[in-house]
């Protein structure tokens, strides 16, 4: 690759087949928001509208959701729509909406505390000893749910952001003008009900030979968990079976279904009353006198991540030039070579392995059914601390052959379902700083924030002793520091800088369709 960001690829023959995807069976398909099952890849343009509730009366509170359903009906998981919408609420949004204390207390602790509680910020690597870290934009994040600690162990005063977000509304369409016009109409409707759009991001999902790319130019979103269970069926009509490499029970993604602990994933509950029954909430899994407010819902983790493309490639050009100057035989080391080892895959998403990359699978897509233990145990292809290895270690942490499956199963108990999209204009040159804001609106679904998202971030991404390493974190999304590239006969240690910064984030509740009806009736 030269100085320009390469987006064109040599022509490839069209794929003869497409890998089957998963979907929900009736009745769960019409009770669940479509975002859970689909990333809406056929709808490349989207708008993320961050909402703040400003109503003064109970009547206004009840009407806005009804008005929203008229202009932007929330899409279920039955599929087939030309345009779609999804909505999720922060803790303060549910509180502002009138959900009572008893119901709010039934949500998980991370959701009640919010992403900006001091202990949670420390786990996520955002803030230590009262100071924002280099992985956060200057002066701290711009938005959050502004959740206030409500108990004695809240650990001091809350961290407050300039903008409060009560809900996130996502709109998807096939054309950019269509989604922009739709978002404008929605914003006008919401304003008439004292719901303000306090932040927005235009999102897109453009494909290059069936591969989505993030702003650094790398293939993105290649590895996803594959849910299975009684409510799951494959798109080709086959019964869902547990996939050895990526299989997770549906309860890892949706409340009220069996999870990795062989129990129905616990979610929030509400009192059994006329409103709850009118909303068609289920009793399944709820104690006597309550209905299941969480069933077929999930937690949506959202983090706005800014990417600095020119800084990323400029730093790697400098690092490669330094190595070549020090080592006469290191002519093969370029910025691209270093970038691929930071990520762990080549620019098109093929996993690095000793001697090259894994060949594409039978669908002419990057191979994703692999283990590290057999293919690259010592990281001589895909470095031990690379981003893809940290984000999903698979069986790489096994001490011996007998532990491979156990460690793979353990890794799959922490999987998250990604629904991220990029924002901002694509860079015209990767080496030129055009001062445009661009990045990734990271979004993922999980039913246990602590065991899934926070575990991945704290125990894998930011763990300085991950996989026998010392004093290193993720070279792509972590803070500045050393990055080891194992090679024969010696290893290389490269200093990497901070290329991605968090500008806002929060934990949201993505309600089921019945739960959304319940909120509209409050």
C-alpha positions in Angstrom: 0.0 0.0 0.0 1.2 3.5 -0.8 0.2 6.8 1.0 -3.4 6.6 -0.2 -6.0 4.6 1.6 -6.5 1.6 -0.7 -10.2 0.6 -1.1 -10.1 -1.1 -4.5 -9.4 -4.8 -4.8 -8.7 -7.1 -7.7 -11.9 -8.4 -9.1 -13.0 -11.7 -7.6 -15.5 -14.2 -8.9 -18.9 -13.9 -7.2 -19.4 -16.3 -4.3 -21.2 -19.5 -5.1 -22.8 -19.7 -1.6 -23.4 -17.7 1.4 -22.9 -18.9 5.0 -26.1 -19.5 6.8 -27.1 -17.0 9.5 -29.3 -17.5 12.5 -32.8 -16.2 13.3 -35.4 -16.5 15.9 -38.5 -18.8 15.7 -42.0 -17.7 16.5 -43.2 -16.2 18.7 -39.8 -14.7 19.9 -39.1 -13.2 16.5 -41.9 -10.7 16.7 -41.3 -10.0 20.4 -37.6 -9.1 20.0 -36.1 -6.0 18.4 -34.5 -6.7 15.0 -31.2 -5.3 16.0 -30.5 -8.4 18.1 -30.7 -10.8 15.2 -29.5 -8.5 12.4 -26.8 -5.9 11.8 -29.0 -4.7 8.9 -26.2 -5.2 6.4 -28.6 -4.6 3.5 -29.3 -1.1 5.0 -25.9 0.6 4.7 -26.9 4.0 6.0 -27.9 4.9 9.6 -28.4 7.7 12.0 -27.8 7.4 15.7 -29.9 9.9 17.6 -29.1 10.4 21.3 -32.2 11.6 23.2 -32.8 13.6 26.3 -36.3 13.7 27.9 -37.4 17.2 28.8 -41.1 16.7 29.5 -42.7 18.4 32.4 -46.0 16.4 32.7 -47.0 12.8 33.0 -49.1 13.2 29.8 -46.1 14.2 27.7 -44.1 11.3 29.0 -46.7 8.8 27.8 -47.3 10.3 24.4 -43.8 10.5 23.0 -43.3 6.8 22.5 -46.7 6.5 20.9 -45.8 9.3 18.5 -42.4 7.7 17.8 -44.1 4.5 16.8 -46.1 6.4 14.2 -43.1 8.0 12.5 -40.5 5.3 13.3 -42.0 2.0 14.4 -39.4 -0.1 16.3 -38.6 -3.1 14.1 -39.0 -6.6 15.3 -36.8 -9.6 14.3 -39.2 -11.0 11.7 -37.2 -9.4 9.0 -37.9 -8.0 5.5 -38.3 -4.3 6.2 -37.0 -1.6 3.8 -36.0 0.6 6.7 -35.6 -0.3 10.4 -35.5 1.3 13.8 -34.1 0.3 17.2 -34.2 1.9 20.6 -32.5 1.5 24.0 -32.6 3.3 27.3 -30.1 4.3 29.9 -30.8 3.8 33.6 -31.6 7.5 34.0 -33.9 7.3 30.9 -35.9 4.5 32.5 -36.0 6.4 35.7 -37.2 9.5 34.0 -39.7 7.5 32.1 -41.4 6.5 35.4 -40.1 2.9 36.0 -40.5 2.5 39.8 -37.7 1.9 42.3 -38.6 -1.7 42.7 -38.3 -2.4 39.0 -35.1 -0.4 38.6 -33.5 -2.4 41.4 -34.1 -5.6 39.5 -31.6 -4.6 36.8 -28.0 -5.7 37.1 -25.5 -3.8 39.2 -23.4 -2.5 36.3 -26.5 -1.1 34.5 -27.7 0.6 37.7 -24.3 2.1 38.4 -23.7 3.1 34.8 -20.4 3.1 32.8 -19.1 6.2 34.7 -19.1 4.8 38.2 -15.5 5.0 39.4 -14.9 1.3 39.7 -16.4 0.6 36.3 -14.2 3.4 34.7 -11.2 1.8 36.2 -12.1 -1.7 34.9 -12.6 -0.2 31.4 -9.3 1.7 31.6 -10.9 5.1 31.2 -10.0 6.8 34.5 -7.6 6.2 37.4 -7.2 8.1 40.6 -9.6 10.8 39.4 -7.8 11.4 36.1 -8.9 10.6 32.6 -6.5 8.4 30.8 -4.9 8.9 27.4 -7.5 6.6 25.8 -10.2 9.2 26.5 -10.5 12.5 24.6 -9.1 15.7 26.1 -11.2 17.1 29.0 -13.1 13.8 29.3 -16.1 12.2 27.5 -18.9 14.4 26.2 -21.9 12.3 26.9 -23.3 9.6 29.2 -26.5 8.7 31.1 -25.1 10.7 34.0 -26.2 8.0 36.5 -25.7 9.1 40.1 -24.4 6.5 42.7 -27.3 5.5 44.8 -25.7 3.5 47.7 -22.9 3.8 50.3 -20.3 2.1 48.1 -20.7 4.6 45.2 -17.1 5.6 45.9 -17.3 9.4 45.9 -19.1 12.0 43.8 -20.3 10.9 40.4 -18.5 11.6 37.1 -20.8 14.0 35.2 -20.6 14.6 31.4 -21.8 17.8 29.7 -24.5 15.9 27.9 -27.1 13.5 29.4 -28.5 10.8 27.2 -31.7 9.1 28.2 -32.2 6.9 25.1 -30.5 5.9 21.9 -32.6 5.7 18.7 -31.1 4.0 15.7 -32.5 4.5 12.2 -31.4 2.4 9.2 -32.2 2.8 5.5 -30.8 1.9 2.0 -30.1 5.4 0.9 -28.3 8.2 2.7 -30.9 10.9 1.7 -33.7 8.5 2.9 -32.2 8.0 6.4 -31.3 11.7 6.7 -34.8 12.9 5.8 -36.3 10.3 8.1 -34.1 11.3 11.0 -35.1 15.0 10.4 -38.8 14.1 10.5 -38.3 12.0 13.7 -36.4 14.8 15.3 -39.2 17.2 14.6 -41.8 14.8 16.0 -39.8 14.2 19.1 -39.3 17.9 19.7 -43.0 18.5 19.8 -43.1 16.1 22.8 -40.1 17.8 24.6 -37.7 15.0 23.6 -34.5 16.6 22.3 -31.8 15.1 20.1 -28.7 16.2 22.1 -26.1 14.3 20.0 -26.1 12.5 16.7 -23.9 10.4 14.5 -24.3 9.5 10.8 -23.3 5.9 10.5 -22.5 3.8 7.5 -21.6 0.2 6.7 -19.9 0.1 3.3 -18.7 -3.2 1.9 -15.6 -3.9 -0.2 -15.9 -7.3 -1.8 -18.4 -8.4 0.9 -16.1 -7.1 3.7 -16.8 -4.1 5.9 -13.9 -1.9 6.7 -13.1 0.4 9.6 -11.3 3.8 9.1 -7.8 2.4 9.4 -8.7 0.2 6.4 -8.9 -3.2 8.0 -11.7 -5.7 7.6 -14.1 -5.4 10.6 -16.7 -7.5 12.3 -15.5 -10.8 11.1 -15.8 -12.9 14.3 -19.2 -13.1 16.0 -20.7 -15.6 18.4 -23.3 -18.0 16.9 -26.3 -18.4 19.3 -28.1 -21.7 19.5 -31.2 -23.0 21.4 -34.8 -23.9 21.2 -35.8 -20.5 19.8 -33.0 -20.4 17.2 -33.1 -21.7 13.6 -30.7 -21.3 10.8 -31.5 -19.3 7.7 -31.4 -22.4 5.5 -34.0 -24.1 7.7 -31.6 -26.3 9.6 -32.0 -26.7 13.4 -29.5 -24.7 15.3 -26.6 -26.8 16.7 -23.8 -25.7 19.0 -20.9 -24.5 16.8 -17.6 -25.7 18.3 -15.8 -22.5 17.6 -18.4 -19.8 18.1 -21.5 -21.4 19.7 -23.1 -19.7 22.6 -26.5 -20.3 24.2 -29.1 -17.7 23.2 -29.2 -16.6 26.8 -25.9 -14.9 26.4 -27.6 -12.5 24.0 -31.3 -12.4 25.2 -32.7 -12.4 28.7 -35.1 -15.2 29.6 -33.3 -17.9 27.6 -30.8 -20.5 28.7 -27.2 -19.2 29.2 -23.8 -20.7 29.7 -24.6 -21.4 33.4 -27.6 -23.6 32.2 -30.1 -21.1 33.7 -32.5 -18.6 32.1 -30.5 -15.4 31.8 -31.9 -13.2 34.6 -33.3 -9.8 33.6 -35.5 -7.1 35.2 -39.0 -7.7 36.4 -42.0 -5.5 37.1 -45.1 -5.9 39.2 -47.9 -8.0 37.8 -50.7 -5.4 37.2 -53.1 -4.3 34.5 -50.4 -2.2 32.6 -48.0 -5.1 32.5 -50.7 -7.5 31.3 -51.9 -5.0 28.7 -48.3 -4.8 27.4 -48.3 -8.6 27.0 -45.3 -9.2 29.3 -44.5 -12.8 30.0 -44.7 -14.5 33.4 -42.1 -17.0 32.5 -39.1 -16.9 34.8 -40.6 -14.2 37.1 -41.5 -14.6 40.8 -45.2 -14.8 41.8 -46.7 -11.4 41.6 -44.3 -10.1 38.9 -43.9 -10.3 35.2 -40.7 -10.7 33.1 -39.8 -7.2 31.9 -36.5 -8.4 30.5 -37.4 -11.4 28.5 -36.3 -11.1 24.8 -34.4 -7.9 25.7 -30.7 -7.3 26.2 -28.1 -4.8 27.5 -26.6 -2.7 24.7 -23.1 -1.4 25.5 -22.2 1.8 23.5 -18.9 3.5 23.3 -18.1 6.3 20.8 -14.5 5.7 19.7 -12.6 8.3 17.8 -9.9 7.1 15.4 -6.8 9.1 14.3 -5.9 7.6 10.9 -3.0 9.9 10.0 -1.4 9.5 13.4 -1.8 5.7 13.2 -0.1 5.3 9.9 2.4 8.0 10.5 3.6 6.4 13.8 3.9 3.0 12.1 5.8 4.5 9.2 8.3 6.0 11.7 8.5 2.8 13.7 9.2 0.7 10.5 11.8 3.2 9.3 13.6 3.0 12.7 13.7 -0.8 12.6 15.0 -0.8 9.0 17.7 1.6 9.9 18.8 -0.5 12.9 18.6 -3.8 11.0 20.1 -4.2 7.6 18.0 -7.3 6.7 14.7 -5.9 7.9 13.7 -4.5 4.5 10.3 -6.3 4.7 9.2 -4.4 7.7 6.8 -1.6 6.6 4.0 0.3 8.2 1.5 -2.2 6.8 3.5 -5.1 8.2 3.4 -3.6 11.7 -0.3 -2.7 11.4 -1.2 -6.2 10.4 0.6 -7.6 13.5 -1.1 -5.0 15.8 -4.5 -6.2 14.5 -3.5 -9.9 14.0 -5.1 -10.1 10.6 -4.0 -8.8 7.2 -5.8 -5.8 5.7 -8.5 -8.1 4.2 -9.2 -10.0 7.4 -7.2 -13.2 6.9 -5.6 -14.4 10.1 -1.8 -14.2 10.2 -0.1 -17.5 10.8 3.5 -18.7 10.6 4.5 -18.5 6.9 1.6 -16.3 5.8 -2.1 -16.2 6.3 -4.9 -18.7 6.6 -6.6 -19.3 3.2 -10.2 -18.1 2.8 -13.1 -20.4 3.7 -15.5 -22.1 1.3 -17.5 -18.9 1.0 -14.5 -17.0 -0.1 -14.5 -15.1 3.2 -11.7 -14.9 5.8 -11.4 -18.2 7.7 -12.8 -17.8 11.2 -13.0 -21.5 12.3 -9.6 -21.9 13.9 -7.8 -22.3 17.2 -4.5 -20.7 18.1 -3.1 -23.6 20.1 -2.5 -25.8 17.0 -2.0 -23.2 14.3 0.1 -20.6 16.1 0.7 -21.5 19.7 3.7 -19.1 20.2 2.4 -16.2 18.2 5.0 -16.4 15.4 2.3 -15.4 12.9 -0.4 -13.6 14.9 1.4 -12.0 17.9 0.3 -13.1 21.4 -0.8 -9.6 22.3 -2.5 -8.6 19.0 -6.0 -7.1 19.1 -7.8 -10.1 17.6 -6.0 -12.5 20.0 -6.9 -10.4 23.0 -10.5 -9.7 21.9 -11.1 -13.5 21.6 -8.3 -15.8 22.8 -10.1 -18.9 21.7 -8.0 -21.8 22.9 -4.7 -19.9 23.0 -4.5 -19.7 26.8 -4.5 -23.5 27.2 -1.4 -24.9 28.9 -1.5 -28.2 27.1 -3.4 -30.3 24.5 -5.9 -31.6 27.0 -7.0 -28.1 28.1 -7.7 -26.8 24.6 -11.5 -27.4 24.5 -11.9 -26.3 28.2 -10.2 -23.0 27.4 -12.1 -22.5 24.2 -15.4 -23.1 26.1 -14.3 -20.7 28.8 -13.5 -18.0 26.2 -16.9 -18.4 24.6 -18.6 -17.8 27.9 -17.4 -14.1 27.6 -18.5 -13.5 24.0 -20.4 -10.3 22.9 -22.5 -9.7 19.8 -21.2 -6.7 18.0 -23.4 -4.2 16.2 -20.9 -1.5 15.6 -20.8 1.0 12.7 -18.3 3.7 11.7 -19.0 7.4 11.6 -17.3 10.3 9.9 -16.0 10.7 6.3 -13.6 8.1 5.0 -10.0 9.5 4.8 -8.9 10.3 1.3 -5.3 9.8 2.3 -4.2 7.8 5.2 -1.1 10.0 5.8 -3.0 13.3 5.8 -4.7 14.8 8.9 -7.8 16.5 7.6 -9.1 17.3 11.2 -12.3 15.5 10.6 -13.9 13.5 13.4 -14.2 9.9 12.5 -14.4 6.6 14.3 -16.5 3.7 15.4 -19.7 3.7 17.3 -19.0 0.5 19.2 -22.2 -1.3 20.1 -22.5 -4.8 21.5 -25.3 -6.9 23.0 -24.9 -9.1 26.1 -27.0 -10.2 29.1 -24.2 -10.1 31.7 -22.2 -6.8 31.4 -19.7 -7.8 34.0 -19.0 -11.3 32.8 -19.1 -10.4 29.1 -18.2 -6.9 28.0 -16.3 -5.8 31.1 -14.4 -9.1 31.4 -13.2 -8.8 27.8 -12.1 -5.2 28.3 -10.4 -5.7 31.7 -9.1 -9.3 31.6 -8.1 -9.6 28.0 -7.8 -6.2 26.3 -6.1 -4.3 29.1 -4.4 -7.1 31.0 -0.7 -6.2 31.1 0.2 -9.9 31.8 -2.0 -11.4 29.1 -0.6 -14.6 27.6 2.8 -14.5 29.4 3.4 -10.9 28.3 4.7 -8.2 30.7 3.6 -4.6 31.0 1.7 -4.6 27.7 -1.9 -3.9 26.7 -3.9 -4.1 23.5 -1.8 -2.3 20.9 -4.8 -1.0 18.9 -7.3 0.2 21.5 -5.1 0.4 24.6 -2.9 3.1 26.0 0.6 3.9 24.6 3.2 1.3 25.4 5.3 -1.6 24.2 4.1 -4.3 21.8 5.9 -7.6 21.4 6.2 -9.2 18.0 7.6 -12.8 18.5 10.0 -13.9 15.7 12.8 -16.4 15.2 15.4 -16.2 16.6 14.6 -13.0 18.5 11.5 -11.0 19.4 10.9 -7.4 18.5 9.4 -4.9 20.9 7.7 -1.9 19.2 6.4 1.2 21.0 2.9 2.1 19.9 0.9 5.2 20.7 -2.7 5.9 21.4 -4.7 5.9 18.1 -8.2 5.5 19.5 -10.0 7.6 22.2 -13.4 7.2 23.9 -15.6 10.3 23.5 -18.7 9.0 25.3 -20.4 5.8 26.3 -23.1 4.2 28.5 -24.8 1.0 29.3 -28.3 0.8 27.8 -31.3 -1.5 28.1 -32.6 -2.8 24.8 -36.3 -3.7 25.6 -38.4 -6.3 23.9 -41.4 -5.2 22.0 -43.8 -6.0 24.9 -41.4 -4.1 27.3 -41.5 -1.1 25.0 -45.3 -1.3 25.0 -45.2 -1.3 28.8 -43.1 1.9 28.9 -45.5 3.6 26.5 -48.4 2.8 28.9 -46.7 4.2 32.0 
